[in-house]
Structures are given as structure tokens and as C-alpha cells.
């Protein structure tokens, strides 16, 4: 079932955005929640859906036309990700593309753009992102994976974890320190590298997680991984700036997933509340059912508007840090409440996979923690928006 309740979207003020949303909805609607559930349950990939999205140009809508994309921006990608998730098909790989493609477009060499952007835009090639480390957490300054110059290239050593979809990716964008790790507390520069996943020295172990997604999660080990100088993105030591240029798009894309899940949940719940009768009365006629759903709908619409604004600011080259952080926070919080209320409306059926709600829980819950935790967002807002003393 699609999210008809949200089709007259307050977020889409431009006609081409409404047309794009309608086109994505029609395409993904041919697949739907049951298709996605079956794929995940079998441990397979949503290959047919992914290929259809790529062929229609929806995976590369944010990539320049010069490199095979649609020439749009985050506003368009936000629509594609949200609309796909609103049909019960939350694809985390679309979020990853919101980081890798813009970083390559902004900082990569022309050869790197030519090599990777057309494939990312079409969906025929995938690139994952390796930044998270066990002892670094939210503090990127503590990344210990390091890259040392060797001849006309680099040697990378270290470990990452919670690297999504690396087993299905052609390359991983790795965040690494320049030089051998130091212990005196000084900060070394960061650099970004595009490393083919079949490069000798890369090994991985799957993480046993609660996420019911087609993308699997891995701990990844880099043992004397040699890459040519062409693997470096931009200049050595510029990685921190490059990473931060990808953080706002990632938060907007993550919010889009949750907003789509919210739409799916509320639509399912509203229909069930109209169809399900007790003592000859639809349960949706009772305020105890109707009011919580109405409140969830309001909160979700507010989150969607905030995310649309964050995408607009990013596309306009303006500072979107505050808005992107708040949009991710609002989307995560409102989606959990919407999903929980939708499950509650269904009663015992809410826990049945037949209704497609309960197995979305941990995907929605993921973005309360990642790509940045709600606590770090509150730290940011309290310090940068409210001017309060820094707490960390």
C-alpha cells in the first residue's frame, strides 16, 4: 500500500518535485512491502527494485548530468529515498550514496569522477563508506586507521566496524589518518581513499545485528592494503573537511528513510482503523485510537518539512548543519512514535510479519543512534543554536 495520505505533500512546492514523487511512487508500488520482506528474509538483495530505480534515474538523481546523473540535488534524492521507504522498502544503500557521490563530485579527480559517478548513478556500481571505529565512536578525531606513503601510493592499516553493504560494494571510501598513529595526543590529518573491495589485505566479519535489511553490517580489517596515489581523494590531510561536507547530506538521507517508514506505518494504521470494527464500530471512530494517530501524522509532517528545508539549504550552498541535525532528530523521534502507534492500533496483528510493521522497528531505531546519535545532536543544538557552554 502506498502512502496516499501524504500525496498532497506540503514539502513539494515545485511541480517537478511532485512529478518526481509520483513517478517514484508508481515504480516502487509495483514491488511493495511484501517483496522487500521476502528478499530480506531469504538473505537476498532487492536486485529487481534496485535495477528498476537505477534505470529510471532515481538512484543518480543527485549526480551531475555530465556523469550520467539527473542533475538534481539533495532535494530530489530526499524525495526518492522517502518515497521508496514509504512503500515499505527502506534501502540503506541509497543513504550511503548521499555521502560518497557528493564527496567524489566535489573533491575527486576528473579520472575518479569518470570512473565512479556514472556507475553509482546507474546503480551498476556500489561504493560503501568506512569511518566508524570501535574506539572512536562519534569522535572522528580519534580515528586510528592510518595510511603511510609508499612509493607512488599508500599502505593502509586499521579496522572499521558497522561498515554497511561492503560485501555487495565494488569499493569502500575509507577515512584514514596520515602516517603512523601517535600516542602523544596530537592530531594528525585525515585523508579519504577509494579502495576496491577486492584489494588484497581487506578482510571482513559479518556483525550479527537485529536490523532486517538487505544490507549486512561488517567489521572490516585493513592489513597492509596497498593502493595507488590515484586512490586518494583530493589532497592529503583534507579528509576531515571532506567528511564533514558529506555529513549533512547523510543526515538528510537518513531522515528521508525514517520519514518514509513513518508514512508507511501511519497509512497502514489509518486503513486498519477504518476497516477493523469492534461491536459494529470502526476502531478509528474512538478518540483513543484516532488522536494518537493524528498526533503522529502532525509530527511526521513537521519532520518532513524540516528535512525538505535542510535539503534546500544544502542545494543552495548555505549552512545546513543546524537544520540537517534537527531534521534527522525529528525524523527519528517521530518515526518511532508513528511506528509504535501503528503497531498498537493493529493489536496482536501488529507483531505479525504479515502486516509489515514490527520488522521495520530496528531500521527506524537505527537512525536514533546513527549516523549521529540524538545526544550529539542535542549537544550541537545546545552549543551552536542556544549558545550554551560546550559539554564535551
C-alpha positions as CSV (number, residue, x, y, z in Angstrom):
1,X,0.0,0.0,0.0
2,X,1.3,3.4,-0.9
3,X,1.0,6.5,1.4
4,X,-1.9,8.2,-0.3
5,X,-2.5,10.2,2.9
6,X,0.7,12.1,2.1
7,X,0.4,12.5,-1.6
8,X,-0.6,16.2,-1.4
9,X,2.7,16.9,0.1
10,X,3.4,20.2,1.8
11,X,7.1,19.5,1.1
12,X,6.8,19.6,-2.7
13,X,6.2,23.2,-3.7
14,X,7.8,22.7,-7.2
15,X,5.9,20.9,-9.9
16,X,8.9,18.8,-10.9
17,X,9.2,17.6,-7.3
18,X,5.5,16.5,-7.3
19,X,6.1,14.7,-10.6
20,X,9.2,13.0,-9.3
21,X,7.4,11.8,-6.2
22,X,4.6,10.4,-8.3
23,X,7.0,8.6,-10.6
24,X,9.0,7.0,-7.8
25,X,5.7,6.0,-6.1
26,X,4.4,4.3,-9.2
27,X,7.6,2.4,-9.7
28,X,8.2,1.2,-6.2
29,X,4.5,0.5,-5.7
30,X,4.9,-2.3,-8.2
31,X,7.2,-4.0,-5.7
32,X,5.9,-3.1,-2.2
33,X,6.4,-4.3,1.3
34,X,5.9,-8.0,0.7
35,X,8.5,-8.1,-2.0
36,X,11.0,-6.4,0.3
37,X,10.2,-8.6,3.2
38,X,10.7,-11.7,1.1
39,X,14.1,-10.6,-0.2
40,X,15.3,-9.7,3.3
41,X,14.0,-13.0,4.8
42,X,15.8,-15.0,2.2
43,X,19.1,-13.1,2.8
44,X,19.0,-11.9,-0.8
45,X,19.3,-8.4,-2.5
46,X,16.4,-6.3,-3.9
47,X,18.1,-6.6,-7.3
48,X,15.0,-6.1,-9.4
49,X,13.9,-3.0,-7.4
50,X,17.5,-1.6,-7.4
51,X,17.9,-2.1,-11.1
52,X,14.5,-0.5,-11.8
53,X,15.4,2.5,-9.7
54,X,18.7,2.8,-11.5
55,X,17.2,2.5,-15.0
56,X,14.6,5.2,-14.1
57,X,17.4,7.5,-13.0
58,X,16.3,7.7,-9.4
59,X,19.5,6.4,-7.8
60,X,21.6,9.1,-9.5
61,X,19.1,11.9,-9.4
62,X,21.7,13.9,-7.3
63,X,24.6,13.2,-9.7
64,X,25.6,15.7,-12.4
65,X,24.2,15.1,-15.9
66,X,27.9,15.2,-17.1
67,X,28.4,11.9,-15.3
68,X,25.2,10.2,-16.1
69,X,23.0,11.5,-13.3
70,X,19.8,13.5,-13.2
71,X,21.5,16.8,-12.4
72,X,19.4,17.4,-9.3
73,X,20.4,17.7,-5.7
74,X,19.6,16.5,-2.2
75,X,16.0,17.8,-2.5
76,X,15.4,15.3,-5.3
77,X,17.3,12.5,-3.5
78,X,15.3,13.1,-0.4
79,X,12.1,12.5,-2.4
80,X,13.4,9.3,-4.0
81,X,14.6,7.8,-0.7
82,X,11.5,8.8,1.2
83,X,9.1,7.6,-1.4
84,X,10.9,4.3,-1.7
85,X,10.7,3.7,2.0
86,X,7.0,4.8,2.1
87,X,6.2,1.6,0.2
88,X,7.9,-0.4,2.9
89,X,11.2,-0.7,1.0
90,X,13.8,1.2,3.1
91,X,17.1,0.9,1.2
92,X,20.1,1.9,3.3
93,X,22.4,1.9,0.2
94,X,20.6,5.0,-1.0
95,X,21.7,6.8,2.1
96,X,25.3,5.7,1.6
97,X,25.2,7.2,-1.9
98,X,24.3,10.5,-0.4
99,X,27.8,10.6,1.1
100,X,30.1,9.0,-1.5
101,X,28.8,10.6,-4.7
102,X,28.8,14.2,-3.5
103,X,32.3,13.8,-1.9
104,X,33.7,12.4,-5.2
105,X,31.9,15.1,-7.2
106,X,33.3,17.9,-5.0
107,X,36.8,16.6,-4.2
108,X,37.7,13.8,-6.5
109,X,39.9,14.0,-9.6
110,X,38.3,14.1,-13.0
111,X,39.5,10.5,-13.6
112,X,37.9,9.4,-10.3
113,X,34.6,11.1,-11.3
114,X,34.6,9.4,-14.7
115,X,35.4,6.0,-13.2
116,X,32.8,6.0,-10.4
117,X,30.0,8.5,-10.7
118,X,28.3,7.0,-13.8
119,X,28.2,3.6,-12.2
120,X,26.9,5.0,-8.9
121,X,24.2,7.0,-10.8
122,X,23.0,3.9,-12.7
123,X,23.2,1.6,-9.7
124,X,25.5,-0.7,-11.6
125,X,28.3,0.0,-9.2
126,X,28.2,0.5,-5.4
127,X,30.6,2.3,-3.0
128,X,30.2,1.9,0.8
129,X,31.7,4.1,3.4
130,X,34.2,3.2,6.1
131,X,34.6,5.6,9.0
132,X,33.2,4.1,12.3
133,X,35.8,2.5,14.6
134,X,35.3,0.7,17.9
135,X,37.3,3.2,20.0
136,X,36.4,6.4,18.1
137,X,32.6,6.4,18.3
138,X,31.3,9.9,17.4
139,X,34.7,11.4,17.7
140,X,36.2,11.4,14.2
141,X,39.4,12.9,15.6
142,X,40.2,9.6,17.3
143,X,40.2,7.5,14.1
144,X,43.3,5.3,14.2
145,X,43.2,3.6,10.8
146,X,46.2,5.1,9.1
147,X,47.7,5.4,5.7
148,X,51.5,5.7,5.1
149,X,53.2,6.8,1.9
150,X,55.0,4.0,-0.1
151,X,56.5,4.9,-3.4
152,X,53.7,6.2,-5.7
153,X,51.0,5.0,-3.4
154,X,49.8,4.4,0.2
155,X,49.6,1.5,2.6
156,X,46.5,1.4,4.8
157,X,46.3,-0.4,8.1
158,X,43.5,-0.5,10.7
159,X,40.0,-1.6,11.4
160,X,36.5,-0.3,10.9
161,X,33.1,-1.6,12.1
162,X,29.5,-1.2,11.2
163,X,30.5,-0.8,7.5
164,X,27.3,-1.4,5.7
165,X,27.0,-3.4,2.4
166,X,30.7,-3.8,1.8
167,X,30.1,-7.4,0.7
168,X,27.9,-6.0,-2.2
169,X,30.1,-3.0,-3.0
170,X,32.8,-2.5,-5.6
171,X,34.8,-0.1,-3.5
172,X,34.9,1.4,0.0
173,X,35.6,5.0,0.8
174,X,38.0,4.8,3.7
175,X,38.7,7.5,6.2
176,X,42.3,7.2,7.4
177,X,45.0,9.1,9.4
178,X,48.1,10.3,7.6
179,X,51.1,8.5,8.9
180,X,51.7,6.1,11.8
181,X,49.4,6.6,14.8
182,X,50.8,8.8,17.6
183,X,50.2,8.4,21.3
184,X,51.1,11.9,22.5
185,X,47.6,13.3,21.9
186,X,48.4,15.3,18.9
187,X,46.1,15.3,15.9
188,X,47.2,14.1,12.5
189,X,45.5,14.9,9.3
190,X,42.8,12.7,7.8
191,X,42.7,11.6,4.2
192,X,40.0,9.8,2.2
193,X,40.7,6.9,-0.2
194,X,38.6,4.9,-2.7
195,X,39.7,1.3,-2.2
196,X,38.3,-1.5,-4.4
197,X,36.9,-4.2,-2.0
198,X,38.8,-7.0,-3.8
199,X,42.2,-5.3,-2.9
200,X,44.5,-7.8,-1.1
201,X,44.6,-7.2,2.7
202,X,40.9,-6.5,3.2
203,X,39.0,-9.0,5.3
204,X,35.7,-8.8,7.0
205,X,33.4,-10.4,9.6
206,X,29.7,-10.0,9.5
207,X,28.1,-8.5,12.6
208,X,25.1,-10.4,13.9
209,X,22.6,-7.5,14.2
210,X,18.9,-7.0,14.7
211,X,18.5,-5.0,11.5
212,X,16.1,-6.5,9.0
213,X,17.6,-5.0,5.9
214,X,19.2,-6.3,2.7
215,X,22.4,-4.5,3.7
216,X,24.5,-6.5,6.0
217,X,26.9,-5.0,8.6
218,X,30.6,-5.8,8.9
219,X,33.7,-5.4,10.9
220,X,36.4,-4.7,8.3
221,X,40.2,-5.2,8.7
222,X,42.8,-3.5,6.6
223,X,46.2,-5.3,6.8
224,X,48.9,-3.6,4.6
225,X,46.3,-2.7,2.0
226,X,48.3,-1.1,-0.9
227,X,46.6,1.5,-3.1
228,X,48.0,3.8,-5.8
229,X,48.1,7.5,-5.3
230,X,45.1,7.8,-7.6
231,X,43.0,6.3,-4.8
232,X,43.5,9.5,-2.7
233,X,40.5,11.9,-2.9
234,X,41.8,15.4,-3.3
235,X,44.8,16.5,-1.2
236,X,46.4,14.6,1.7
237,X,45.2,15.8,5.1
238,X,42.0,17.3,3.7
239,X,39.8,14.4,4.7
240,X,38.2,16.0,7.8
241,X,36.8,18.8,5.7
242,X,35.7,16.3,3.0
243,X,34.0,14.1,5.6
244,X,32.1,17.0,7.1
245,X,30.9,18.0,3.7
246,X,29.2,14.6,3.5
247,X,27.7,14.6,7.0
248,X,24.7,16.9,6.3
249,X,23.7,15.0,3.2
250,X,23.9,11.8,5.1
251,X,21.7,13.1,7.9
252,X,19.1,14.3,5.4
253,X,19.1,11.0,3.6
254,X,18.8,9.1,6.9
255,X,15.9,11.3,7.9
256,X,14.2,10.5,4.5
257,X,14.3,6.8,5.3
258,X,12.6,7.4,8.6
259,X,10.0,9.8,7.2
260,X,9.2,7.2,4.6
261,X,8.8,4.5,7.2
262,X,6.5,6.8,9.2
263,X,4.3,7.4,6.2
264,X,4.0,3.6,5.6
265,X,3.2,3.0,9.2
266,X,0.6,5.7,9.5
267,X,-1.1,4.8,6.2
268,X,-1.3,1.1,7.3
269,X,-2.7,2.1,10.7
270,X,-5.3,4.5,9.3
271,X,-6.6,1.9,6.9
272,X,-6.7,-0.7,9.6
273,X,-8.5,1.6,11.9
274,X,-11.2,2.2,9.2
275,X,-11.6,-1.5,8.4
276,X,-11.4,-3.1,11.8
277,X,-14.7,-3.0,13.7
278,X,-15.5,-3.9,17.3
279,X,-19.1,-4.0,18.3
280,X,-20.1,-2.8,14.9
281,X,-18.0,0.4,15.2
282,X,-14.7,1.1,13.3
283,X,-12.0,1.4,15.9
284,X,-10.8,4.6,14.2
285,X,-14.0,6.3,15.5
286,X,-12.6,6.1,19.0
287,X,-10.5,9.1,20.1
288,X,-8.2,6.7,21.9
289,X,-7.2,5.4,18.5
290,X,-7.7,8.4,16.3
291,X,-6.0,11.1,18.4
292,X,-2.6,9.3,18.8
293,X,-2.6,8.7,15.0
294,X,-3.4,12.3,14.3
295,X,-0.6,13.5,16.6
296,X,1.8,11.1,14.9
297,X,0.8,12.4,11.5
298,X,1.4,16.0,12.6
299,X,4.8,15.2,14.0
300,X,5.8,13.3,10.8
301,X,4.7,16.2,8.6
302,X,6.7,18.6,10.7
303,X,9.8,16.3,10.3
304,X,9.3,16.1,6.6
305,X,9.1,19.9,6.2
306,X,12.3,20.3,8.3
307,X,14.1,17.8,6.1
308,X,12.9,19.4,2.9
309,X,14.3,22.7,4.2
310,X,17.6,21.1,5.1
311,X,17.9,19.7,1.6
312,X,17.0,23.1,0.1
313,X,19.8,24.8,2.2
314,X,22.4,22.2,1.1
315,X,21.5,22.5,-2.5
316,X,21.7,26.3,-2.2
317,X,25.2,26.1,-0.8
318,X,24.1,27.6,2.5
319,X,25.0,26.4,6.0
320,X,22.6,23.5,6.7
321,X,24.3,22.0,9.8
322,X,21.6,23.1,12.3
323,X,18.7,22.2,10.1
324,X,20.1,18.9,8.9
325,X,20.8,17.8,12.5
326,X,17.3,18.9,13.7
327,X,15.7,17.2,10.7
328,X,17.5,13.9,11.5
329,X,16.5,14.2,15.1
330,X,12.8,14.9,14.4
331,X,12.5,12.2,11.8
332,X,14.0,9.5,14.1
333,X,11.8,10.5,17.0
334,X,8.6,10.9,15.1
335,X,9.1,7.6,13.2
336,X,9.5,5.6,16.3
337,X,6.3,7.1,17.7
338,X,4.4,6.6,14.5
339,X,5.6,3.0,14.1
340,X,4.8,2.2,17.7
341,X,1.3,3.7,17.5
342,X,0.7,1.8,14.2
343,X,1.7,-1.5,15.8
344,X,-0.6,-0.6,18.8
345,X,-3.6,0.1,16.5
346,X,-3.2,-3.4,15.0
347,X,-3.3,-5.0,18.4
348,X,-1.7,-8.5,18.3
349,X,-1.6,-8.3,14.5
350,X,1.0,-5.5,14.8
351,X,3.5,-8.2,15.8
352,X,2.7,-10.3,12.8
353,X,5.1,-10.0,9.9
354,X,2.1,-10.3,7.6
355,X,1.3,-6.6,8.4
356,X,4.8,-5.5,7.7
357,X,5.3,-3.2,10.7
358,X,7.2,-4.9,13.5
359,X,10.2,-5.9,11.4
360,X,10.7,-2.2,10.5
361,X,11.3,-1.3,14.1
362,X,15.1,-1.7,14.2
363,X,15.6,0.1,10.9
364,X,13.7,3.1,12.3
365,X,15.5,2.7,15.6
366,X,18.9,2.7,13.9
367,X,18.7,6.4,13.0
368,X,18.1,7.4,16.5
369,X,21.7,6.4,17.0
370,X,23.3,6.7,13.5
371,X,24.7,8.4,11.6
372,X,25.0,10.6,14.6
373,X,23.3,10.0,18.0
374,X,20.5,12.1,19.3
375,X,22.7,13.1,22.2
376,X,25.4,14.5,19.9
377,X,22.6,16.4,18.0
378,X,21.4,17.9,21.3
379,X,25.0,18.8,22.1
380,X,25.2,20.6,18.8
381,X,22.0,22.5,19.2
382,X,22.6,23.4,22.8
383,X,26.0,24.8,22.0
384,X,25.6,26.3,18.5
385,X,22.0,27.2,18.5
386,X,21.5,28.2,22.1
387,X,25.0,29.4,22.9
388,X,25.3,27.2,25.9
389,X,28.8,26.1,27.2
390,X,30.2,23.1,25.5
391,X,29.7,19.9,27.4
392,X,32.3,17.7,25.8
